[in-house]
Amino acid sequence: MMRIELQDVGKKFNTEWIFRKVSFIFEENTAAAILGRNGSGKSTLLQVVAGNLHPNSGQVIYTLGGKDISGDDVFRQLTMVAPYMELIEDFTLREMLEFHFSFKKLIHGFDLTGVTDLLGFTNVKHKQIRQFSSGMKQRVKLVTAILSDVPLLLLDEPTMNLDKSGIDWYLGLVNRYAGNRTVIVCSNLHQTESAFASKALQIEEYK
């Protein structure tokens, strides 16, 4: 499965370093948290891990099934949930699920009806996403990411817009369906949305 090693990784915008000399290993089949205050660089580091941003120093080494893979190809092996990622609001729920899972294979034992049932959105499957509340949209983001058959799951503030029942639903989803992959969750709420993580990287130690 997926292993990610950060070796003295640093990222800056213009002349300002967001973080420097980050060395950390995200082990395969393990959940880890990137912790820090808002604006501390958690999301930026996750973007580097995802291959969306290139570090200004150091390197990121990806290993899949014991073989090194290129950072340019890592996007094929991951799904991601983040506040800045938007759903296609003109799609109905059914169309959104069909679109997403045309690119990412569903985990074993699920079909689109099962995904809709897990969401609890059977009665709104033909409504456009734009008609959904912010909490409903967050649930759709989470379920499509977590039920995708990929070795790497990236979660940036995954409980945003969720109430207590939504947070419990999210934690249950992770516990039931994400245990066989590498999970990285960015959070400033360690006791809730990333409580399942077995190790943590404190981003503010790398300024």
Backbone as JSON, one array per atom type, in Angstrom:
{
  "sequence": "MMRIELQDVGKKFNTEWIFRKVSFIFEENTAAAILGRNGSGKSTLLQVVAGNLHPNSGQVIYTLGGKDISGDDVFRQLTMVAPYMELIEDFTLREMLEFHFSFKKLIHGFDLTGVTDLLGFTNVKHKQIRQFSSGMKQRVKLVTAILSDVPLLLLDEPTMNLDKSGIDWYLGLVNRYAGNRTVIVCSNLHQTESAFASKALQIEEYK",
  "N": [[0.84, -1.19, 0.0], [0.3, 2.41, 0.32], [3.03, 4.46, 1.16], [4.48, 7.37, 2.49], [7.16, 9.51, 2.52], [8.5, 12.34, 3.93], [11.23, 14.37, 3.39], [13.07, 16.68, 4.83], [11.34, 18.76, 3.96], [10.25, 21.82, 2.61], [8.23, 24.75, 2.15], [7.57, 27.78, 0.52], [6.0, 30.96, -0.03], [6.51, 33.51, -2.21], [8.85, 35.25, -0.49], [8.44, 34.25, 1.99], [8.63, 31.66, 4.28], [6.48, 28.97, 4.73], [6.58, 26.55, 6.03], [9.42, 24.65, 7.15], [12.02, 22.23, 6.65], [10.62, 19.8, 7.18], [10.45, 16.58, 8.25], [9.12, 13.47, 8.05], [7.25, 10.43, 8.31], [4.57, 8.98, 6.73], [3.02, 6.18, 7.37], [2.12, 3.12, 5.68], [-1.27, 1.96, 5.58], [-2.04, 3.3, 7.89], [-3.35, 5.83, 10.04], [-2.74, 9.28, 10.22], [-2.31, 12.54, 11.67], [-2.17, 15.97, 10.7], [-1.52, 18.66, 12.56], [-2.46, 21.88, 13.83], [-2.88, 25.47, 14.27], [-5.43, 27.52, 12.65], [-4.39, 28.73, 9.52], [-1.76, 27.97, 9.82], [-0.39, 26.42, 8.02], [-1.15, 23.82, 7.49], [-2.94, 22.94, 5.43], [-1.47, 23.65, 3.2], [0.75, 21.95, 3.41], [-0.58, 19.52, 3.07], [-1.38, 19.8, 0.44], [1.09, 19.69, -0.78], [1.78, 17.03, -0.18], [-0.21, 15.8, -1.69], [0.71, 16.25, -4.2], [-0.06, 18.47, -5.56], [1.21, 20.86, -5.1], [4.6, 21.81, -5.45], [7.42, 21.24, -3.4], [9.68, 23.76, -2.11], [12.04, 23.08, -1.06], [13.8, 20.08, -0.11], [12.36, 16.74, -0.39], [9.63, 14.61, -1.46], [8.86, 11.3, -1.04], [7.24, 8.68, -2.54], [5.88, 5.51, -2.01], [4.45, 2.66, -3.3], [3.06, -0.35, -2.71], [5.61, -1.27, -2.2], [7.12, -0.24, -4.27], [8.65, 2.6, -5.75], [6.88, 5.53, -6.73], [6.13, 8.18, -9.04], [5.77, 11.61, -8.07], [4.16, 13.03, -9.77], [2.3, 11.23, -10.56], [0.85, 10.54, -8.39], [-1.7, 11.46, -7.93], [-3.46, 9.71, -9.06], [-3.77, 7.78, -7.2], [-5.17, 8.63, -5.0], [-7.82, 10.11, -3.0], [-9.48, 13.12, -2.01], [-10.68, 15.38, 0.46], [-11.61, 18.67, 1.0], [-12.06, 22.07, 2.17], [-11.85, 23.93, 0.07], [-12.46, 22.56, -2.2], [-14.9, 22.02, -4.58], [-18.2, 20.75, -5.26], [-19.94, 19.73, -8.26], [-22.43, 21.72, -8.92], [-24.59, 21.79, -10.65], [-25.16, 19.2, -11.17], [-27.3, 16.43, -10.37], [-27.62, 14.51, -7.33], [-27.36, 11.78, -8.01], [-26.13, 11.99, -10.52], [-23.76, 13.22, -9.75], [-22.54, 11.22, -8.21], [-22.28, 9.2, -10.15], [-20.52, 10.48, -11.9], [-18.2, 10.93, -10.3], [-17.47, 8.27, -9.58], [-16.89, 7.24, -12.02], [-14.31, 7.82, -12.41], [-12.94, 6.97, -10.15], [-12.77, 3.83, -8.68], [-15.38, 2.14, -6.95], [-15.27, 0.93, -3.57], [-15.17, -2.53, -2.65], [-18.29, -4.25, -2.5], [-20.12, -2.21, -2.65], [-22.58, -0.35, -4.49], [-23.99, 2.32, -6.51], [-26.52, 2.77, -5.46], [-26.23, 1.77, -2.9], [-24.41, 3.63, -1.89], [-25.97, 5.95, -1.88], [-27.93, 5.17, -0.05], [-26.32, 4.92, 2.25], [-25.66, 7.58, 2.65], [-28.16, 8.45, 3.34], [-29.83, 9.79, 1.67], [-31.84, 9.07, -0.08], [-34.34, 10.1, -0.85], [-33.7, 12.44, -2.1], [-32.16, 12.05, -4.3], [-32.47, 12.81, -6.92], [-32.35, 15.51, -6.9], [-30.72, 18.65, -7.59], [-27.32, 19.33, -6.68], [-26.93, 21.96, -5.85], [-29.15, 22.53, -4.37], [-28.75, 21.4, -1.97], [-27.97, 21.53, 1.55], [-25.14, 23.01, 3.3], [-24.07, 21.13, 5.05], [-25.05, 18.73, 3.96], [-23.74, 18.73, 1.51], [-21.12, 18.44, 2.41], [-21.22, 15.87, 3.44], [-21.58, 14.42, 1.05], [-19.11, 14.93, -0.22], [-17.43, 13.59, 1.6], [-18.34, 10.9, 1.55], [-17.93, 10.12, -1.1], [-15.16, 10.3, -1.29], [-14.2, 8.56, 0.77], [-15.31, 6.1, 0.11], [-14.04, 5.44, -2.2], [-11.9, 3.29, -4.01], [-8.94, 3.53, -3.31], [-5.45, 3.85, -2.35], [-4.71, 6.01, -0.75], [-5.98, 8.42, 1.38], [-6.95, 11.7, 1.84], [-7.79, 14.16, 4.11], [-9.0, 17.25, 4.77], [-9.85, 19.32, 7.29], [-12.31, 17.77, 7.81], [-14.78, 17.76, 9.2], [-16.04, 20.12, 8.79], [-18.9, 22.14, 8.63], [-20.54, 20.15, 9.6], [-22.93, 18.86, 11.9], [-23.35, 17.53, 15.27], [-24.42, 14.91, 14.92], [-23.66, 14.51, 12.29], [-20.87, 14.53, 12.52], [-20.45, 12.23, 14.06], [-21.39, 10.36, 12.22], [-19.46, 10.67, 10.18], [-17.11, 9.83, 11.57], [-17.78, 7.16, 12.02], [-17.86, 6.29, 9.38], [-15.17, 6.53, 8.58], [-13.98, 4.73, 10.39], [-15.15, 2.31, 9.64], [-14.59, 1.97, 6.88], [-12.1, 2.93, 6.05], [-9.87, 1.7, 7.02], [-7.94, 0.15, 5.73], [-6.05, 1.61, 4.38], [-3.75, 4.37, 3.77], [-4.22, 7.17, 5.71], [-4.49, 10.65, 5.96], [-5.15, 13.37, 7.94], [-5.98, 16.74, 8.25], [-6.22, 19.02, 10.91], [-7.54, 21.24, 13.42], [-8.85, 20.39, 15.53], [-8.26, 18.15, 17.31], [-9.35, 16.3, 19.09], [-11.73, 15.49, 18.03], [-12.28, 15.33, 14.98], [-9.95, 14.05, 14.16], [-9.36, 12.06, 15.93], [-8.93, 9.35, 15.64], [-6.41, 9.03, 14.61], [-3.16, 7.64, 14.75], [-0.69, 8.79, 14.99], [0.92, 12.02, 14.96], [1.71, 15.07, 13.28], [3.01, 18.06, 14.19], [2.56, 21.0, 12.81], [3.43, 23.53, 13.47], [5.85, 23.29, 14.62], [7.71, 23.5, 12.7], [8.54, 26.0, 11.7]],
  "CA": [[0.0, 0.0, 0.0], [0.98, 3.68, 0.14], [3.91, 5.02, 2.19], [4.94, 8.68, 2.05], [8.24, 10.01, 3.36], [8.92, 13.72, 3.73], [12.63, 14.55, 3.76], [13.45, 18.1, 4.92], [10.46, 19.47, 3.03], [9.91, 23.2, 2.92], [7.42, 25.45, 1.14], [7.45, 29.22, 0.75], [5.31, 31.79, -1.0], [7.39, 34.66, -2.35], [10.04, 35.05, 0.35], [8.02, 33.8, 3.32], [8.54, 30.21, 4.47], [5.28, 28.5, 5.43], [7.19, 25.56, 6.92], [10.77, 24.29, 6.7], [12.7, 21.05, 7.21], [9.67, 18.8, 7.68], [10.81, 15.18, 8.01], [8.04, 12.69, 8.67], [6.83, 9.28, 7.5], [3.2, 8.52, 6.8], [3.13, 4.75, 7.12], [1.01, 2.47, 4.98], [-2.37, 1.42, 6.39], [-2.02, 3.99, 9.18], [-3.92, 7.18, 10.03], [-1.91, 10.3, 10.87], [-2.9, 13.87, 11.66], [-1.37, 17.18, 10.63], [-2.21, 19.51, 13.51], [-2.0, 23.25, 13.97], [-3.92, 26.49, 14.24], [-5.82, 28.02, 11.34], [-3.37, 29.55, 8.89], [-0.41, 27.55, 10.2], [0.26, 25.72, 6.92], [-1.6, 22.43, 7.39], [-3.49, 22.67, 4.1], [-0.37, 23.75, 2.24], [1.5, 20.7, 3.47], [-1.38, 18.46, 2.47], [-1.3, 20.0, -1.01], [2.39, 19.16, -1.19], [1.66, 15.57, -0.13], [-1.08, 15.38, -2.79], [1.37, 16.5, -5.47], [-0.62, 19.67, -6.19], [2.23, 21.88, -4.95], [5.94, 21.28, -5.34], [8.17, 21.88, -2.31], [10.83, 24.59, -2.49], [13.24, 22.38, -0.57], [13.53, 18.71, 0.29], [11.65, 15.9, -1.35], [8.58, 13.7, -1.0], [9.07, 9.99, -1.66], [6.03, 7.87, -2.5], [6.09, 4.09, -2.25], [3.19, 1.94, -3.42], [3.32, -1.78, -2.83], [7.04, -1.5, -2.17], [7.77, 0.36, -5.43], [8.57, 4.05, -5.8], [6.08, 6.12, -7.81], [6.38, 9.59, -9.26], [4.82, 12.56, -7.49], [3.23, 13.46, -10.82], [1.3, 10.18, -10.76], [0.23, 10.17, -7.13], [-3.12, 11.83, -7.93], [-4.24, 8.53, -9.46], [-3.84, 6.86, -6.06], [-5.74, 9.28, -3.82], [-8.99, 10.98, -2.99], [-9.24, 14.22, -1.09], [-11.78, 16.24, 0.9], [-11.07, 19.93, 1.5], [-13.04, 23.16, 2.06], [-11.71, 24.65, -1.19], [-12.89, 21.7, -3.3], [-16.33, 22.2, -4.79], [-18.98, 19.8, -6.04], [-20.56, 20.3, -9.46], [-23.75, 22.0, -8.36], [-25.64, 21.54, -11.63], [-25.45, 17.77, -11.16], [-28.08, 15.82, -9.31], [-26.8, 13.61, -6.52], [-27.07, 10.58, -8.78], [-25.15, 12.34, -11.55], [-22.49, 13.48, -9.08], [-21.95, 9.93, -7.85], [-21.88, 8.53, -11.39], [-19.35, 11.18, -12.42], [-17.02, 10.65, -9.46], [-17.07, 6.87, -9.61], [-16.38, 6.89, -13.35], [-12.86, 8.02, -12.32], [-12.44, 6.2, -9.02], [-13.54, 2.61, -8.46], [-16.0, 1.96, -5.64], [-14.77, -0.18, -2.78], [-15.94, -3.78, -2.82], [-19.53, -4.4, -1.75], [-20.99, -1.05, -2.82], [-22.97, 0.23, -5.77], [-24.44, 3.69, -6.3], [-27.68, 2.74, -4.58], [-25.71, 1.6, -1.55], [-23.82, 4.9, -1.48], [-27.09, 6.84, -1.58], [-28.52, 4.69, 1.2], [-25.41, 5.25, 3.34], [-25.84, 9.0, 2.87], [-29.5, 8.72, 3.83], [-30.37, 10.8, 0.77], [-32.64, 8.39, -1.11], [-35.46, 10.93, -1.3], [-33.23, 13.64, -2.81], [-31.12, 11.64, -5.25], [-32.67, 13.47, -8.21], [-32.23, 16.95, -6.73], [-29.41, 19.21, -7.89], [-26.46, 19.57, -5.53], [-27.1, 23.34, -5.41], [-30.27, 22.58, -3.44], [-28.34, 20.75, -0.73], [-27.37, 22.36, 2.58], [-23.69, 22.87, 3.39], [-23.78, 19.86, 5.71], [-25.31, 17.65, 3.01], [-22.64, 18.75, 0.53], [-19.93, 17.87, 3.06], [-21.42, 14.41, 3.49], [-21.33, 13.89, -0.28], [-17.66, 14.94, -0.39], [-16.81, 12.56, 2.44], [-18.68, 9.53, 1.16], [-17.28, 9.79, -2.38], [-13.73, 10.09, -1.04], [-13.92, 7.41, 1.63], [-15.73, 4.86, -0.54], [-13.24, 5.2, -3.4], [-10.92, 2.23, -3.81], [-7.59, 4.08, -3.52], [-4.64, 3.58, -1.15], [-4.4, 7.21, 0.03], [-7.14, 9.26, 1.67], [-6.53, 12.97, 2.42], [-8.95, 14.83, 4.7], [-8.66, 18.58, 5.29], [-10.98, 19.8, 8.08], [-13.44, 16.98, 7.28], [-16.07, 17.94, 9.87], [-16.59, 21.44, 8.51], [-20.34, 22.21, 8.3], [-21.28, 19.01, 10.13], [-23.39, 18.93, 13.29], [-22.88, 16.4, 16.09], [-24.78, 13.64, 14.28], [-22.83, 14.4, 11.1], [-19.51, 14.17, 12.95], [-20.51, 10.81, 14.44], [-21.52, 9.63, 10.95], [-18.14, 10.72, 9.54], [-16.18, 8.97, 12.3], [-18.17, 5.79, 11.72], [-17.47, 6.02, 8.0], [-13.72, 6.31, 8.58], [-13.66, 3.51, 11.14], [-15.61, 1.11, 8.93], [-14.21, 1.8, 5.48], [-10.8, 3.51, 5.7], [-8.83, 1.08, 7.82], [-6.95, -0.58, 4.94], [-5.3, 2.55, 3.54], [-3.06, 5.45, 4.46], [-5.12, 8.31, 5.91], [-3.89, 11.85, 6.53], [-6.21, 14.32, 8.24], [-5.57, 18.04, 8.78], [-7.22, 19.4, 11.9], [-7.23, 21.97, 14.64], [-9.79, 19.82, 16.49], [-7.7, 16.8, 17.38], [-10.15, 15.37, 19.88], [-12.93, 15.08, 17.32], [-12.22, 14.84, 13.61], [-8.76, 13.24, 13.9], [-9.09, 11.27, 17.14], [-8.55, 7.99, 15.24], [-5.04, 9.03, 14.12], [-2.23, 7.01, 15.69], [0.48, 9.65, 15.13], [0.59, 13.39, 14.57], [2.74, 16.02, 12.91], [2.66, 19.4, 14.64], [3.14, 21.83, 11.76], [4.03, 24.76, 14.01], [7.22, 22.98, 15.03], [8.58, 23.58, 11.52], [8.55, 27.37, 11.2]],
  "C": [[0.88, 1.25, 0.0], [1.78, 4.11, 1.39], [4.47, 6.33, 1.65], [6.0, 9.17, 3.03], [8.58, 11.44, 2.96], [10.35, 13.87, 4.24], [12.99, 16.03, 3.68], [12.63, 18.97, 3.98], [10.17, 20.88, 3.52], [9.1, 23.81, 1.8], [7.35, 26.92, 1.52], [6.63, 29.85, -0.36], [6.03, 33.13, -1.03], [8.62, 34.42, -1.48], [9.71, 34.5, 1.74], [7.88, 32.27, 3.37], [7.27, 29.88, 5.26], [5.68, 27.42, 6.44], [8.54, 25.18, 6.31], [11.22, 23.01, 7.38], [11.74, 20.06, 7.86], [10.15, 17.41, 7.27], [9.82, 14.31, 8.78], [7.7, 11.54, 7.73], [5.37, 8.98, 7.78], [3.2, 7.05, 6.38], [1.91, 4.2, 6.41], [0.0, 1.91, 5.98], [-2.44, 2.04, 7.79], [-2.64, 5.38, 9.01], [-3.02, 8.12, 10.81], [-2.59, 11.65, 10.72], [-1.81, 14.93, 11.45], [-2.12, 18.23, 11.45], [-1.61, 20.91, 13.56], [-3.16, 24.22, 13.91], [-4.3, 26.84, 12.81], [-4.73, 28.93, 10.78], [-1.94, 29.13, 9.18], [0.32, 26.79, 9.09], [-0.16, 24.28, 6.73], [-2.07, 22.1, 5.97], [-2.42, 22.73, 3.03], [0.46, 22.48, 2.23], [0.72, 19.56, 2.84], [-1.38, 18.58, 0.95], [0.04, 19.52, -1.56], [2.35, 17.63, -1.22], [0.84, 15.06, -1.32], [-0.43, 15.57, -4.16], [0.84, 17.72, -6.2], [0.33, 20.86, -6.11], [3.59, 21.19, -4.85], [6.68, 21.98, -4.2], [9.31, 22.73, -2.86], [12.14, 24.0, -1.99], [12.83, 20.98, -0.12], [12.8, 17.93, -0.77], [10.6, 15.04, -0.65], [8.74, 12.4, -1.76], [7.82, 9.14, -1.44], [6.38, 6.42, -2.83], [4.73, 3.39, -2.24], [3.47, 0.47, -3.65], [4.8, -2.1, -2.9], [7.8, -0.9, -3.33], [7.59, 1.87, -5.41], [7.68, 4.48, -6.96], [6.37, 7.61, -7.88], [5.33, 10.45, -8.57], [3.81, 13.05, -8.5], [2.12, 12.45, -11.04], [0.5, 9.87, -9.51], [-1.27, 10.48, -7.11], [-4.01, 10.65, -8.32], [-4.53, 7.61, -8.27], [-4.54, 7.46, -4.86], [-7.11, 9.86, -4.09], [-8.8, 11.99, -1.88], [-10.54, 14.95, -0.78], [-11.16, 17.5, 1.47], [-12.1, 21.03, 1.32], [-13.01, 23.87, 0.72], [-12.08, 23.8, -2.41], [-14.4, 21.75, -3.4], [-16.94, 21.02, -5.54], [-19.54, 20.5, -7.27], [-22.04, 20.49, -9.17], [-24.89, 21.82, -9.36], [-26.01, 20.07, -11.71], [-26.49, 17.44, -10.1], [-27.14, 14.94, -8.48], [-26.41, 12.38, -7.32], [-26.0, 10.86, -9.84], [-23.77, 12.6, -10.93], [-21.79, 12.17, -8.73], [-21.47, 9.18, -9.1], [-20.61, 9.15, -11.96], [-18.1, 10.82, -11.62], [-16.55, 9.22, -9.64], [-16.81, 6.35, -11.03], [-14.86, 7.06, -13.38], [-12.23, 7.18, -11.22], [-13.36, 5.0, -8.78], [-14.13, 2.6, -7.05], [-15.35, 0.8, -4.89], [-15.72, -1.37, -2.91], [-17.19, -3.78, -1.94], [-20.5, -3.25, -1.89], [-21.36, -0.85, -4.28], [-23.54, 1.61, -5.47], [-25.66, 3.76, -5.39], [-27.24, 2.6, -3.13], [-25.08, 2.88, -1.02], [-24.91, 5.88, -1.07], [-27.76, 6.46, -0.27], [-27.65, 5.06, 2.4], [-25.47, 6.74, 3.68], [-27.16, 9.3, 3.56], [-30.24, 9.72, 2.96], [-31.24, 10.19, -0.33], [-33.72, 9.3, -1.69], [-35.02, 12.17, -2.09], [-32.21, 13.3, -3.9], [-31.27, 12.29, -6.62], [-32.69, 15.0, -8.08], [-30.83, 17.41, -7.09], [-28.64, 19.48, -6.59], [-26.64, 20.98, -4.99], [-28.24, 23.49, -4.41], [-29.94, 21.95, -2.08], [-27.82, 21.81, 0.26], [-25.85, 22.14, 2.59], [-23.29, 21.55, 4.05], [-24.0, 18.67, 4.79], [-24.2, 17.57, 1.97], [-21.39, 18.14, 1.14], [-20.04, 16.36, 3.16], [-21.14, 13.78, 2.13], [-19.83, 13.86, -0.57], [-17.01, 13.78, 0.37], [-17.1, 11.16, 1.92], [-18.03, 9.16, -0.17], [-15.78, 9.54, -2.17], [-13.46, 8.78, -0.3], [-14.31, 6.09, 0.97], [-15.03, 4.62, -1.87], [-12.12, 4.2, -3.09], [-9.53, 2.73, -4.2], [-6.79, 3.88, -2.25], [-4.39, 4.78, -0.26], [-5.63, 8.1, 0.15], [-6.66, 10.5, 2.42], [-7.76, 13.75, 2.86], [-8.51, 16.15, 5.32], [-9.9, 19.17, 5.96], [-12.28, 19.09, 7.67], [-14.77, 17.2, 7.98], [-16.65, 19.34, 9.67], [-18.03, 21.33, 8.05], [-21.14, 21.01, 8.79], [-21.71, 19.28, 11.57], [-22.92, 17.68, 14.03], [-23.21, 15.06, 15.44], [-23.96, 13.42, 13.02], [-21.4, 14.0, 11.42], [-19.46, 12.69, 13.34], [-20.6, 9.93, 13.19], [-20.18, 9.55, 10.23], [-17.15, 9.78, 10.24], [-16.5, 7.5, 12.07], [-17.75, 5.37, 10.33], [-15.98, 5.71, 7.91], [-13.38, 4.98, 9.25], [-14.04, 2.25, 10.38], [-14.92, 0.9, 7.59], [-12.82, 2.33, 5.12], [-9.62, 2.82, 6.38], [-7.73, 0.4, 7.03], [-6.16, 0.33, 4.02], [-4.57, 3.56, 4.41], [-3.99, 6.66, 4.51], [-4.35, 9.46, 6.53], [-5.0, 12.87, 6.71], [-5.62, 15.6, 8.84], [-6.64, 18.55, 9.73], [-6.66, 20.37, 12.92], [-8.16, 21.52, 15.76], [-9.42, 18.36, 16.74], [-8.6, 15.82, 18.12], [-11.42, 14.91, 19.16], [-12.6, 14.49, 15.96], [-10.98, 13.99, 13.31], [-8.41, 12.34, 15.08], [-8.61, 9.86, 16.81], [-7.09, 7.9, 14.8], [-4.09, 8.47, 15.18], [-0.94, 7.81, 15.86], [0.14, 11.02, 14.58], [1.85, 14.18, 14.24], [2.26, 17.4, 13.33], [3.33, 20.42, 13.72], [3.86, 23.05, 12.31], [5.43, 24.52, 14.59], [8.22, 23.2, 13.9], [8.57, 24.97, 10.89], [9.99, 27.9, 11.09]]
}
